Amino acid sequence: MSDRHPQAREPAKWHPMLEATEGPVGTWTLIDSLDRSYAVVQLVRVDGEPMYRVDHRGERIGYGNSLRYACQKAHRAEIDLGVPSHIGARHPDHRGSGPV
């Protein structure tokens, strides 16, 4: 029998969305570990449908159909800045969770 705490077996449930602060209404700012803004996600309408616009370091990088996906997209862009060029460009997104 293991002496580990039962919750220790569960995978971490952290998500980039947890680092997003809302304000003004419908706008989320993602903050890095040094309390600097690196992305903004804003609820907008595209062809009459609600979408989440993603801007990373001042550049529009796309849209998502959920806040969760939009925050993931912004966070992936931030992580990719730290990937050495010899390793390759952006990692493929196999989640299929919205338009890019």
N, CA, C and O atoms as a printed pandas DataFrame, in Angstrom:
     atom_number atom_name residue_name chain_id  residue_number  x_coord  y_coord  z_coord
0              1         N          MET        A               1    0.845   -1.193    0.000
1              2        CA          MET        A               1    0.000    0.000    0.000
2              3         C          MET        A               1    0.879    1.242    0.000
3              4         O          MET        A               1    1.874    1.306    0.722
4              5         N          SER        A               2    0.519    2.204   -0.793
5              6        CA          SER        A               2    1.301    3.430   -0.912
6              7         C          SER        A               2    0.967    4.390    0.220
7              8         O          SER        A               2   -0.179    4.472    0.663
8              9         N          ASP        A               3    1.982    5.116    0.682
9             10        CA          ASP        A               3    1.745    6.111    1.729
10            11         C          ASP        A               3    1.561    7.502    1.125
11            12         O          ASP        A               3    1.500    8.492    1.854
12            13         N          ARG        A               4    1.473    7.580   -0.211
13            14        CA          ARG        A               4    1.254    8.873   -0.876
14            15         C          ARG        A               4   -0.167    9.354   -0.640
15            16         O          ARG        A               4   -1.094    8.558   -0.488
16            17         N          HIS        A               5   -0.315   10.629   -0.613
17            18        CA          HIS        A               5   -1.631   11.242   -0.489
18            19         C          HIS        A               5   -2.417   10.936   -1.761
19            20         O          HIS        A               5   -1.848   11.008   -2.851
20            21         N          PRO        A               6   -3.709   10.598   -1.664
21            22        CA          PRO        A               6   -4.488   10.235   -2.865
22            23         C          PRO        A               6   -4.466   11.302   -3.954
23            24         O          PRO        A               6   -4.458   10.966   -5.138
24            25         N          GLN        A               7   -4.454   12.566   -3.585
25            26        CA          GLN        A               7   -4.456   13.632   -4.586
26            27         C          GLN        A               7   -3.113   13.756   -5.296
27            28         O          GLN        A               7   -3.039   14.354   -6.369
28            29         N          ALA        A               8   -2.061   13.205   -4.722
29            30        CA          ALA        A               8   -0.741   13.298   -5.343
30            31         C          ALA        A               8   -0.690   12.531   -6.656
31            32         O          ALA        A               8    0.189   12.799   -7.475
32            33         N          ARG        A               9   -1.584   11.602   -6.884
33            34        CA          ARG        A               9   -1.609   10.820   -8.117
34            35         C          ARG        A               9   -2.312   11.540   -9.253
35            36         O          ARG        A               9   -2.150   11.157  -10.412
36            37         N          GLU        A              10   -3.072   12.550   -8.959
37            38        CA          GLU        A              10   -3.802   13.279   -9.986
38            39         C          GLU        A              10   -2.857   14.212  -10.737
39            40         O          GLU        A              10   -1.981   14.829  -10.131
40            41         N          PRO        A              11   -3.029   14.317  -12.044
41            42        CA          PRO        A              11   -2.188   15.246  -12.796
42            43         C          PRO        A              11   -2.504   16.695  -12.419
43            44         O          PRO        A              11   -3.607   17.009  -11.971
44            45         N          ALA        A              12   -1.533   17.551  -12.607
45            46        CA          ALA        A              12   -1.735   18.974  -12.309
46            47         C          ALA        A              12   -2.863   19.529  -13.172
47            48         O          ALA        A              12   -3.028   19.134  -14.326
48            49         N          LYS        A              13   -3.624   20.434  -12.606
49            50        CA          LYS        A              13   -4.755   21.002  -13.325
50            51         C          LYS        A              13   -4.544   22.483  -13.637
51            52         O          LYS        A              13   -5.504   23.233  -13.815
52            53         N          TRP        A              14   -3.279   22.893  -13.699
53            54        CA          TRP        A              14   -2.990   24.280  -14.042
54            55         C          TRP        A              14   -3.291   24.509  -15.513
55            56         O          TRP        A              14   -3.122   23.611  -16.338
56            57         N          HIS        A              15   -3.729   25.696  -15.830
57            58        CA          HIS        A              15   -4.011   26.075  -17.208
58            59         C          HIS        A              15   -3.642   27.543  -17.369
59            60         O          HIS        A              15   -3.803   28.313  -16.422
60            61         N          PRO        A              16   -3.149   27.960  -18.542
61            62        CA          PRO        A              16   -2.799   29.368  -18.744
62            63         C          PRO        A              16   -3.940   30.326  -18.402
63            64         O          PRO        A              16   -3.703   31.475  -18.027
64            65         N          MET        A              17   -5.173   29.848  -18.532
65            66        CA          MET        A              17   -6.323   30.693  -18.220
66            67         C          MET        A              17   -6.283   31.147  -16.761
67            68         O          MET        A              17   -6.833   32.195  -16.422
68            69         N          LEU        A              18   -5.637   30.365  -15.899
69            70        CA          LEU        A              18   -5.550   30.729  -14.491
70            71         C          LEU        A              18   -4.660   31.952  -14.272
71            72         O          LEU        A              18   -4.764   32.615  -13.240
72            73         N          GLU        A              19   -3.796   32.253  -15.222
73            74        CA          GLU        A              19   -2.922   33.425  -15.128
74            75         C          GLU        A              19   -3.538   34.659  -15.772
75            76         O          GLU        A              19   -2.924   35.725  -15.772
76            77         N          ALA        A              20   -4.733   34.532  -16.316
77            78        CA          ALA        A              20   -5.393   35.654  -16.988
78            79         C          ALA        A              20   -6.186   36.479  -15.982
79            80         O          ALA        A              20   -6.904   35.936  -15.142
80            81         N          THR        A              21   -6.046   37.790  -16.080
81            82        CA          THR        A              21   -6.838   38.682  -15.243
82            83         C          THR        A              21   -7.826   39.416  -16.135
83            84         O          THR        A              21   -7.465   39.899  -17.208
84            85         N          GLU        A              22   -9.069   39.497  -15.688
85            86        CA          GLU        A              22  -10.097   40.139  -16.506
86            87         C          GLU        A              22  -10.235   41.605  -16.148
87            88         O          GLU        A              22  -10.211   41.987  -14.978
88            89         N          GLY        A              23  -10.380   42.408  -17.172
89            90        CA          GLY        A              23  -10.638   43.826  -17.015
90            91         C          GLY        A              23  -10.053   44.587  -18.182
91            92         O          GLY        A              23   -8.879   44.406  -18.504
92            93         N          PRO        A              24  -10.817   45.412  -18.809
93            94        CA          PRO        A              24  -12.263   45.604  -18.616
94            95         C          PRO        A              24  -13.051   44.344  -19.003
95            96         O          PRO        A              24  -12.480   43.352  -19.457
96            97         N          VAL        A              25  -14.352   44.407  -18.816
97            98        CA          VAL        A              25  -15.223   43.263  -19.083
98            99         C          VAL        A              25  -14.970   42.731  -20.497
99           100         O          VAL        A              25  -14.928   43.498  -21.459
100          101         N          GLY        A              26  -14.801   41.411  -20.609
101          102        CA          GLY        A              26  -14.600   40.786  -21.913
102          103         C          GLY        A              26  -13.169   40.831  -22.419
103          104         O          GLY        A              26  -12.903   40.464  -23.563
104          105         N          THR        A              27  -12.244   41.278  -21.574
105          106        CA          THR        A              27  -10.829   41.351  -21.943
106          107         C          THR        A              27  -10.003   40.687  -20.848
107          108         O          THR        A              27  -10.145   41.012  -19.669
108          109         N          TRP        A              28   -9.138   39.752  -21.246
109          110        CA          TRP        A              28   -8.273   39.050  -20.309
110          111         C          TRP        A              28   -6.830   39.316  -20.683
111          112         O          TRP        A              28   -6.472   39.253  -21.859
112          113         N          THR        A              29   -5.997   39.611  -19.697
113          114        CA          THR        A              29   -4.579   39.846  -19.901
114          115         C          THR        A              29   -3.814   38.709  -19.255
115          116         O          THR        A              29   -4.023   38.401  -18.081
116          117         N          LEU        A              30   -2.922   38.080  -20.025
117          118        CA          LEU        A              30   -2.089   37.003  -19.494
118          119         C          LEU        A              30   -0.792   37.599  -18.991
119          120         O          LEU        A              30   -0.146   38.390  -19.679
120          121         N          ILE        A              31   -0.418   37.210  -17.781
121          122        CA          ILE        A              31    0.724   37.787  -17.082
122          123         C          ILE        A              31    1.795   36.714  -16.901
123          124         O          ILE        A              31    1.482   35.576  -16.549
124          125         N          ASP        A              32    3.057   37.074  -17.140
125          126        CA          ASP        A              32    4.145   36.107  -16.948
126          127         C          ASP        A              32    4.595   36.082  -15.488
127          128         O          ASP        A              32    4.023   36.772  -14.644
128          129         N          SER        A              33    5.616   35.288  -15.199
129          130        CA          SER        A              33    6.075   35.120  -13.823
130          131         C          SER        A              33    6.714   36.377  -13.234
131          132         O          SER        A              33    6.923   36.463  -12.024
132          133         N          LEU        A              34    7.022   37.351  -14.095
133          134        CA          LEU        A              34    7.581   38.624  -13.635
134          135         C          LEU        A              34    6.525   39.731  -13.603
135          136         O          LEU        A              34    6.851   40.916  -13.546
136          137         N          ASP        A              35    5.254   39.321  -13.640
137          138        CA          ASP        A              35    4.108   40.242  -13.614
138          139         C          ASP        A              35    4.061   41.175  -14.819
139          140         O          ASP        A              35    3.601   42.311  -14.711
140          141         N          ARG        A              36    4.538   40.694  -15.967
141          142        CA          ARG        A              36    4.470   41.483  -17.201
142          143         C          ARG        A              36    3.408   40.880  -18.118
143          144         O          ARG        A              36    3.274   39.660  -18.213
144          145         N          SER        A              37    2.668   41.740  -18.783
145          146        CA          SER        A              37    1.658   41.293  -19.734
146          147         C          SER        A              37    2.345   40.744  -20.984
147          148         O          SER        A              37    3.255   41.369  -21.527
148          149         N          TYR        A              38    1.902   39.572  -21.431
149          150        CA          TYR        A              38    2.447   39.042  -22.677
150          151         C          TYR        A              38    1.373   38.751  -23.724
151          152         O          TYR        A              38    1.692   38.510  -24.889
152          153         N          ALA        A              39    0.114   38.773  -23.321
153          154        CA          ALA        A              39   -0.958   38.532  -24.292
154          155         C          ALA        A              39   -2.262   39.120  -23.779
155          156         O          ALA        A              39   -2.470   39.288  -22.577
156          157         N          VAL        A              40   -3.132   39.426  -24.735
157          158        CA          VAL        A              40   -4.464   39.923  -24.416
158          159         C          VAL        A              40   -5.462   39.099  -25.228
159          160         O          VAL        A              40   -5.291   38.896  -26.430
160          161         N          VAL        A              41   -6.498   38.632  -24.551
161          162        CA          VAL        A              41   -7.585   37.899  -25.186
162          163         C          VAL        A              41   -8.840   38.737  -25.001
163          164         O          VAL        A              41   -9.168   39.149  -23.889
164          165         N          GLN        A              42   -9.537   38.983  -26.101
165          166        CA          GLN        A              42  -10.716   39.850  -26.024
166          167         C          GLN        A              42  -11.899   39.183  -26.697
167          168         O          GLN        A              42  -11.784   38.659  -27.805
168          169         N          LEU        A              43  -13.038   39.207  -26.016
169          170        CA          LEU        A              43  -14.282   38.679  -26.567
170          171         C          LEU        A              43  -14.799   39.657  -27.614
171          172         O          LEU        A              43  -15.033   40.826  -27.309
172          173         N          VAL        A              44  -14.979   39.188  -28.844
173          174        CA          VAL        A              44  -15.450   40.023  -29.957
174          175         C          VAL        A              44  -16.482   39.233  -30.752
175          176         O          VAL        A              44  -16.701   38.050  -30.492
176          177         N          ARG        A              45  -17.108   39.883  -31.714
177          178        CA          ARG        A              45  -18.013   39.191  -32.631
178          179         C          ARG        A              45  -17.346   39.135  -34.004
179          180         O          ARG        A              45  -16.821   40.130  -34.503
180          181         N          VAL        A              46  -17.383   37.943  -34.597
181          182        CA          VAL        A              46  -16.869   37.735  -35.942
182          183         C          VAL        A              46  -18.003   37.106  -36.742
183          184         O          VAL        A              46  -18.456   36.004  -36.432
184          185         N          ASP        A              47  -18.455   37.809  -37.766
185          186        CA          ASP        A              47  -19.609   37.357  -38.559
186          187         C          ASP        A              47  -20.806   37.046  -37.664
187          188         O          ASP        A              47  -21.538   36.085  -37.901
188          189         N          GLY        A              48  -20.998   37.874  -36.628
189          190        CA          GLY        A              48  -22.131   37.738  -35.732
190          191         C          GLY        A              48  -21.959   36.697  -34.635
191          192         O          GLY        A              48  -22.824   36.565  -33.769
192          193         N          GLU        A              49  -20.856   35.958  -34.660
193          194        CA          GLU        A              49  -20.611   34.913  -33.668
194          195         C          GLU        A              49  -19.590   35.380  -32.634
195          196         O          GLU        A              49  -18.630   36.066  -32.988
196          197         N          PRO        A              50  -19.778   35.022  -31.364
197          198        CA          PRO        A              50  -18.775   35.389  -30.353
198          199         C          PRO        A              50  -17.483   34.585  -30.557
199          200         O          PRO        A              50  -17.520   33.366  -30.723
200          201         N          MET        A              51  -16.359   35.277  -30.543
201          202        CA          MET        A              51  -15.039   34.658  -30.680
202          203         C          MET        A              51  -14.092   35.360  -29.712
203          204         O          MET        A              51  -14.387   36.447  -29.216
204          205         N          TYR        A              52  -12.970   34.735  -29.455
205          206        CA          TYR        A              52  -11.947   35.306  -28.586
206          207         C          TYR        A              52  -10.734   35.645  -29.439
207          208         O          TYR        A              52  -10.058   34.759  -29.962
208          209         N          ARG        A              53  -10.469   36.944  -29.572
209          210        CA          ARG        A              53   -9.334   37.428  -30.364
210          211         C          ARG        A              53   -8.072   37.355  -29.508
211          212         O          ARG        A              53   -8.083   37.747  -28.341
212          213         N          VAL        A              54   -6.988   36.852  -30.093
213          214        CA          VAL        A              54   -5.751   36.650  -29.344
214          215         C          VAL        A              54   -4.652   37.542  -29.917
215          216         O          VAL        A              54   -4.301   37.435  -31.092
216          217         N          ASP        A              55   -4.117   38.422  -29.074
217          218        CA          ASP        A              55   -2.972   39.255  -29.427
218          219         C          ASP        A              55   -1.821   38.857  -28.509
219          220         O          ASP        A              55   -1.958   38.849  -27.286
220          221         N          HIS        A              56   -0.683   38.525  -29.122
221          222        CA          HIS        A              56    0.498   38.140  -28.356
222          223         C          HIS        A              56    1.584   39.170  -28.603
223          224         O          HIS        A              56    2.034   39.353  -29.733
224          225         N          ARG        A              57    2.002   39.842  -27.537
225          226        CA          ARG        A              57    3.034   40.883  -27.614
226          227         C          ARG        A              57    2.735   41.894  -28.725
227          228         O          ARG        A              57    3.616   42.288  -29.489
228          229         N          GLY        A              58    1.468   42.297  -28.786
229          230        CA          GLY        A              58    1.044   43.340  -29.716
230          231         C          GLY        A              58    0.725   42.864  -31.121
231          232         O          GLY        A              58    0.345   43.672  -31.968
232          233         N          GLU        A              59    0.870   41.583  -31.389
233          234        CA          GLU        A              59    0.601   41.045  -32.727
234          235         C          GLU        A              59   -0.610   40.116  -32.676
235          236         O          GLU        A              59   -0.682   39.229  -31.825
236          237         N          ARG        A              60   -1.560   40.321  -33.587
237          238        CA          ARG        A              60   -2.732   39.447  -33.658
238          239         C          ARG        A              60   -2.287   38.079  -34.148
239          240         O          ARG        A              60   -1.700   37.963  -35.224
240          241         N          ILE        A              61   -2.567   37.027  -33.352
241          242        CA          ILE        A              61   -2.144   35.690  -33.757
242          243         C          ILE        A              61   -3.324   34.779  -34.060
243          244         O          ILE        A              61   -3.123   33.623  -34.432
244          245         N          GLY        A              62   -4.532   35.265  -33.913
245          246        CA          GLY        A              62   -5.679   34.462  -34.295
246          247         C          GLY        A              62   -6.872   34.618  -33.381
247          248         O          GLY        A              62   -6.969   35.560  -32.594
248          249         N          TYR        A              63   -7.779   33.662  -33.510
249          250        CA          TYR        A              63   -9.034   33.656  -32.766
250          251         C          TYR        A              63   -9.274   32.258  -32.218
251          252         O          TYR        A              63   -8.761   31.269  -32.743
252          253         N          GLY        A              64  -10.054   32.196  -31.163
253          254        CA          GLY        A              64  -10.468   30.920  -30.600
254          255         C          GLY        A              64  -11.951   30.943  -30.340
255          256         O          GLY        A              64  -12.547   32.010  -30.191
256          257         N          ASN        A              65  -12.556   29.759  -30.284
257          258        CA          ASN        A              65  -13.996   29.713  -30.028
258          259         C          ASN        A              65  -14.316   29.489  -28.555
259          260         O          ASN        A              65  -15.477   29.319  -28.185
260          261         N          SER        A              66  -13.264   29.490  -27.702
261          262        CA          SER        A              66  -13.476   29.429  -26.253
262          263         C          SER        A              66  -12.346   30.206  -25.579
263          264         O          SER        A              66  -11.264   30.363  -26.143
264          265         N          LEU        A              67  -12.609   30.680  -24.386
265          266        CA          LEU        A              67  -11.578   31.394  -23.630
266          267         C          LEU        A              67  -10.421   30.449  -23.337
267          268         O          LEU        A              67   -9.258   30.847  -23.411
268          269         N          ARG        A              68  -10.729   29.218  -23.010
269          270        CA          ARG        A              68   -9.697   28.227  -22.713
270          271         C          ARG        A              68   -8.751   28.049  -23.901
271          272         O          ARG        A              68   -7.532   28.091  -23.735
272          273         N          TYR        A              69   -9.306   27.851  -25.090
273          274        CA          TYR        A              69   -8.468   27.656  -26.282
274          275         C          TYR        A              69   -7.660   28.913  -26.590
275          276         O          TYR        A              69   -6.484   28.821  -26.941
276          277         N          ALA        A              70   -8.276   30.079  -26.464
277          278        CA          ALA        A              70   -7.581   31.332  -26.754
278          279         C          ALA        A              70   -6.397   31.535  -25.808
279          280         O          ALA        A              70   -5.326   31.963  -26.239
280          281         N          CYS        A              71   -6.583   31.232  -24.531
281          282        CA          CYS        A              71   -5.479   31.348  -23.575
282          283         C          CYS        A              71   -4.374   30.346  -23.882
283          284         O          CYS        A              71   -3.193   30.664  -23.749
284          285         N          GLN        A              72   -4.751   29.134  -24.294
285          286        CA          GLN        A              72   -3.749   28.132  -24.677
286          287         C          GLN        A              72   -2.941   28.626  -25.870
287          288         O          GLN        A              72   -1.720   28.473  -25.908
288          289         N          LYS        A              73   -3.623   29.216  -26.836
289          290        CA          LYS        A              73   -2.964   29.723  -28.045
290          291         C          LYS        A              73   -1.966   30.819  -27.682
291          292         O          LYS        A              73   -0.845   30.833  -28.191
292          293         N          ALA        A              74   -2.366   31.729  -26.810
293          294        CA          ALA        A              74   -1.480   32.810  -26.382
294          295         C          ALA        A              74   -0.285   32.258  -25.614
295          296         O          ALA        A              74    0.848   32.689  -25.829
296          297         N          HIS        A              75   -0.531   31.321  -24.733
297          298        CA          HIS        A              75    0.546   30.744  -23.922
298          299         C          HIS        A              75    1.522   29.951  -24.797
299          300         O          HIS        A              75    2.733   30.006  -24.583
300          301         N          ARG        A              76    1.002   29.222  -25.771
301          302        CA          ARG        A              76    1.860   28.465  -26.693
302          303         C          ARG        A              76    2.785   29.418  -27.452
303          304         O          ARG        A              76    3.962   29.119  -27.654
304          305         N          ALA        A              77    2.248   30.565  -27.870
305          306        CA          ALA        A              77    3.066   31.560  -28.573
306          307         C          ALA        A              77    4.186   32.065  -27.670
307          308         O          ALA        A              77    5.308   32.282  -28.127
308          309         N          GLU        A              78    3.883   32.250  -26.395
309          310        CA          GLU        A              78    4.897   32.717  -25.444
310          311         C          GLU        A              78    5.973   31.644  -25.231
311          312         O          GLU        A              78    7.165   31.949  -25.217
312          313         N          ILE        A              79    5.554   30.421  -25.071
313          314        CA          ILE        A              79    6.517   29.331  -24.896
314          315         C          ILE        A              79    7.398   29.192  -26.131
315          316         O          ILE        A              79    8.606   28.984  -26.015
316          317         N          ASP        A              80    6.801   29.306  -27.301
317          318        CA          ASP        A              80    7.556   29.155  -28.551
318          319         C          ASP        A              80    8.654   30.198  -28.702
319          320         O          ASP        A              80    9.624   29.966  -29.423
320          321         N          LEU        A              81    8.522   31.335  -28.040
321          322        CA          LEU        A              81    9.591   32.336  -28.092
322          323         C          LEU        A              81   10.869   31.810  -27.468
323          324         O          LEU        A              81   11.961   32.254  -27.820
324          325         N          GLY        A              82   10.744   30.873  -26.546
325          326        CA          GLY        A              82   11.909   30.340  -25.867
326          327         C          GLY        A              82   12.486   29.089  -26.495
327          328         O          GLY        A              82   13.474   28.548  -25.998
328          329         N          VAL        A              83   11.885   28.615  -27.585
329          330        CA          VAL        A              83   12.366   27.409  -28.250
330          331         C          VAL        A              83   13.508   27.778  -29.180
331          332         O          VAL        A              83   13.316   28.595  -30.080
332          333         N          PRO        A              84   14.698   27.200  -28.994
333          334        CA          PRO        A              84   15.819   27.503  -29.883
334          335         C          PRO        A              84   15.474   27.188  -31.335
335          336         O          PRO        A              84   14.791   26.201  -31.607
336          337         N          SER        A              85   15.933   28.004  -32.259
337          338        CA          SER        A              85   15.573   27.860  -33.669
338          339         C          SER        A              85   16.005   26.523  -34.256
339          340         O          SER        A              85   15.372   26.044  -35.197
340          341         N          HIS        A              86   17.062   25.905  -33.736
341          342        CA          HIS        A              86   17.500   24.628  -34.300
342          343         C          HIS        A              86   16.558   23.479  -33.946
343          344         O          HIS        A              86   16.627   22.413  -34.558
344          345         N          ILE        A              87   15.674   23.686  -32.960
345          346        CA          ILE        A              87   14.718   22.645  -32.592
346          347         C          ILE        A              87   13.531   22.658  -33.543
347          348         O          ILE        A              87   12.909   21.625  -33.788
348          349         N          GLY        A              88   13.226   23.814  -34.068
349          350        CA          GLY        A              88   12.113   23.880  -35.010
350          351         C          GLY        A              88   11.158   24.986  -34.651
351          352         O          GLY        A              88   11.257   25.613  -33.597
352          353         N          ALA        A              89   10.232   25.206  -35.554
353          354        CA          ALA        A              89    9.247   26.269  -35.376
354          355         C          ALA        A              89    8.140   25.774  -34.455
355          356         O          ALA        A              89    8.345   24.863  -33.653
356          357         N          ARG        A              90    7.000   26.367  -34.577
357          358        CA          ARG        A              90    5.862   26.061  -33.711
358          359         C          ARG        A              90    5.556   24.575  -33.695
359          360         O          ARG        A              90    5.694   23.880  -34.701
360          361         N          HIS        A              91    5.141   24.110  -32.543
361          362        CA          HIS        A              91    4.733   22.725  -32.409
362          363         C          HIS        A              91    3.348   22.575  -33.023
363          364         O          HIS        A              91    2.534   23.491  -32.899
364          365         N          PRO        A              92    3.050   21.473  -33.672
365          366        CA          PRO        A              92    1.715   21.299  -34.249
366          367         C          PRO        A              92    0.655   21.255  -33.154
367          368         O          PRO        A              92    0.893   20.745  -32.060
368          369         N          ASP        A              93   -0.499   21.789  -33.462
369          370        CA          ASP        A              93   -1.613   21.806  -32.518
370          371         C          ASP        A              93   -2.554   20.670  -32.899
371          372         O          ASP        A              93   -3.280   20.769  -33.887
372          373         N          HIS        A              94   -2.544   19.600  -32.124
373          374        CA          HIS        A              94   -3.372   18.434  -32.420
374          375         C          HIS        A              94   -4.657   18.424  -31.629
375          376         O          HIS        A              94   -5.386   17.432  -31.653
376          377         N          ARG        A              95   -4.954   19.511  -30.924
377          378        CA          ARG        A              95   -6.158   19.528  -30.078
378          379         C          ARG        A              95   -7.421   19.716  -30.896
379          380         O          ARG        A              95   -8.480   19.237  -30.493
380          381         N          GLY        A              96   -7.348   20.400  -32.036
381          382        CA          GLY        A              96   -8.530   20.613  -32.857
382          383         C          GLY        A              96   -9.620   21.379  -32.155
383          384         O          GLY        A              96  -10.805   21.107  -32.347
384          385         N          SER        A              97   -9.221   22.346  -31.333
385          386        CA          SER        A              97  -10.203   23.041  -30.494
386          387         C          SER        A              97  -10.507   24.446  -30.977
387          388         O          SER        A              97  -10.564   25.370  -30.166
388          389         N          GLY        A              98  -10.699   24.628  -32.238
389          390        CA          GLY        A              98  -11.093   25.947  -32.698
390          391         C          GLY        A              98  -10.285   26.423  -33.862
391          392         O          GLY        A              98   -9.268   25.826  -34.214
392          393         N          PRO        A              99  -10.734   27.501  -34.464
393          394        CA          PRO        A              99  -10.053   28.034  -35.638
394          395         C          PRO        A              99   -8.739   28.693  -35.254
395          396         O          PRO        A              99   -8.569   29.164  -34.130
396          397         N          VAL        A             100   -7.842   28.719  -36.177
397          398        CA          VAL        A             100   -6.546   29.390  -35.958
398          399         C          VAL        A             100   -6.360   30.495  -36.954
399          400         O          VAL        A             100   -5.336   31.177  -36.936
